[in-house]
Amino acid sequence: MDKVKITHNFHNTKFSILDYRVIGSNVIKMKNNDKYFHASTLIDHWYYESVVFKGVVCNRKPSTKVGYSITFEVPRDDQFRAYYNELQGQIGKGYDYKGVMLGFFGIKIQDDHRYYCNELNNIFLKHYAPELISEKTNYSPKDLRLLLMAWKYGQSQV
């Protein structure tokens, strides 16, 4: 069966002091004690991400520099099609400002019409590793990266 690569990217661009993104990215990095502040997914040369002021988009280039990636090869089967269709269905939805801000205080809010970057990546976990999803917390890029690494390397041990 044909396989498809799904790559989860973690971004660590250093913005100039004049760039409006410098504050948000630094707050996220400091809060999580991590150098990555954003996550995106790459499938078939298309980047899926939720971007401040734009919401969920699909582009040929990522919005910021990718610093680390985790790639999964999965069969292009019904499970992949269900995941891909759900991901495609999010394009055009807004950015989840409340989810990001309240997540810093441990408050989970889910708005099915708005997503921030890690919520978008949770769709992968929902379809491939549902046991890793917690409905009680918003994942940071660090949390997401560690969950994906644990799942990937845990699967290779089976």
C-alpha positions as CSV (number, residue, x, y, z in Angstrom):
1,M,0.0,0.0,0.0
2,D,1.1,3.5,-0.8
3,K,2.6,5.4,2.2
4,V,2.4,9.1,3.0
5,K,4.8,11.1,5.1
6,I,3.3,13.3,7.8
7,T,5.9,15.7,9.3
8,H,5.3,17.6,12.5
9,N,7.4,20.7,12.6
10,F,8.5,22.9,15.5
11,H,9.5,26.5,14.8
12,N,12.1,28.6,16.5
13,T,12.5,31.8,14.5
14,K,14.2,34.7,16.1
15,F,12.2,37.8,15.3
16,S,13.5,41.3,15.2
17,I,12.5,43.5,18.2
18,L,10.2,45.4,15.8
19,D,8.2,42.3,14.8
20,Y,4.8,42.0,16.6
21,R,5.4,38.2,16.9
22,V,8.5,38.7,19.2
23,I,6.5,39.1,22.4
24,G,4.1,36.2,21.9
25,S,6.9,33.8,20.8
26,N,9.1,34.8,23.7
27,V,6.3,34.4,26.2
28,I,5.5,30.9,24.9
29,K,9.2,29.9,25.0
30,M,9.7,31.2,28.5
31,K,6.5,29.7,29.9
32,N,7.4,26.3,28.6
33,N,11.2,26.5,29.1
34,D,11.7,25.6,25.5
35,K,13.2,27.1,22.3
36,Y,10.2,26.3,20.1
37,F,7.0,28.4,20.1
38,H,5.0,27.1,17.1
39,A,4.0,23.8,15.4
40,S,2.9,22.9,11.9
41,T,2.2,19.8,9.9
42,L,3.6,19.0,6.5
43,I,1.8,16.6,4.2
44,D,2.5,16.2,0.4
45,H,4.6,19.5,0.3
46,W,1.8,21.5,2.0
47,Y,2.1,23.1,5.5
48,Y,-0.9,23.2,7.7
49,E,-0.8,25.6,10.6
50,S,-2.8,28.1,12.6
51,V,-1.3,31.5,12.5
52,V,-2.1,34.6,14.6
53,F,-4.4,37.0,12.7
54,K,-4.9,34.5,9.9
55,G,-6.3,31.4,11.5
56,V,-5.9,27.9,9.9
57,V,-4.0,28.0,6.6
58,C,-2.4,25.7,4.2
59,N,0.6,27.0,2.3
60,R,3.6,25.8,0.3
61,K,6.0,27.5,2.8
62,P,5.8,27.6,6.6
63,S,5.1,30.9,8.3
64,T,8.4,30.8,10.3
65,K,11.7,28.9,10.3
66,V,11.4,25.2,11.2
67,G,13.9,24.1,13.8
68,Y,12.9,20.5,14.5
69,S,10.8,17.8,12.8
70,I,9.3,14.4,13.6
71,T,8.1,12.4,10.6
72,F,5.7,9.5,10.5
73,E,5.1,7.3,7.5
74,V,1.6,6.0,7.5
75,P,-0.4,4.0,4.9
76,R,-2.6,6.1,2.6
77,D,-5.7,4.2,3.8
78,D,-9.1,5.0,5.3
79,Q,-7.5,6.1,8.6
80,F,-5.3,8.6,6.8
81,R,-8.2,9.8,4.7
82,A,-10.3,10.4,7.8
83,Y,-7.4,12.4,9.4
84,Y,-6.6,14.3,6.2
85,N,-10.3,15.2,5.6
86,E,-10.6,16.5,9.1
87,L,-7.4,18.5,8.8
88,Q,-8.6,20.0,5.5
89,G,-11.9,20.9,7.0
90,Q,-10.2,23.2,9.5
91,I,-8.8,25.5,6.8
92,G,-10.3,29.0,7.0
93,K,-11.2,28.6,10.7
94,G,-10.0,31.4,13.1
95,Y,-7.1,31.5,15.5
96,D,-8.0,30.4,19.1
97,Y,-6.7,33.4,21.1
98,K,-8.7,32.3,24.2
99,G,-7.3,28.8,24.1
100,V,-3.7,30.1,24.0
101,M,-4.1,32.8,26.7
102,L,-6.1,30.7,29.1
103,G,-3.9,27.7,28.5
104,F,-1.1,29.5,30.3
105,F,-3.2,29.3,33.4
106,G,-4.2,25.7,33.0
107,I,-7.7,26.4,31.8
108,K,-8.8,24.3,28.9
109,I,-11.3,25.8,26.4
110,Q,-12.3,24.1,23.2
111,D,-13.8,26.2,20.4
112,D,-14.5,23.9,17.4
113,H,-14.4,27.0,15.1
114,R,-11.0,28.2,16.2
115,Y,-7.6,26.6,16.6
116,Y,-4.1,27.4,17.7
117,C,-1.2,25.5,16.3
118,N,-1.0,22.7,18.8
119,E,-4.8,22.1,18.7
120,L,-4.5,21.6,15.0
121,N,-1.7,19.0,15.6
122,N,-4.0,17.2,18.1
123,I,-6.0,16.0,15.1
124,F,-3.1,13.7,14.2
125,L,-3.1,12.3,17.8
126,K,-6.9,11.9,17.7
127,H,-6.6,9.6,14.7
128,Y,-3.3,7.8,15.4
129,A,-2.7,7.9,19.2
130,P,-6.0,8.8,20.9
131,E,-4.7,7.4,24.2
132,L,-2.3,10.4,24.4
133,I,-5.0,13.1,24.2
134,S,-6.0,14.8,27.4
135,E,-9.2,16.8,27.3
136,K,-8.1,18.6,30.5
137,T,-5.1,20.5,29.1
138,N,-3.9,22.6,26.2
139,Y,-0.6,21.2,24.9
140,S,2.4,23.5,24.4
141,P,4.8,22.9,21.5
142,K,7.1,21.1,24.0
143,D,4.3,18.9,25.2
144,L,3.3,18.0,21.7
145,R,6.9,17.3,20.6
146,L,7.5,15.0,23.6
147,L,4.2,13.1,23.1
148,L,4.9,12.6,19.4
149,M,8.5,11.4,20.1
150,A,7.3,9.0,22.8
151,W,4.6,7.6,20.6
152,K,6.9,7.3,17.6
153,Y,9.7,5.6,19.4
154,G,7.4,3.6,21.6
155,Q,5.7,2.2,18.4
156,S,9.1,1.1,17.0
157,Q,9.7,-1.0,20.1
158,V,6.6,-3.2,19.5
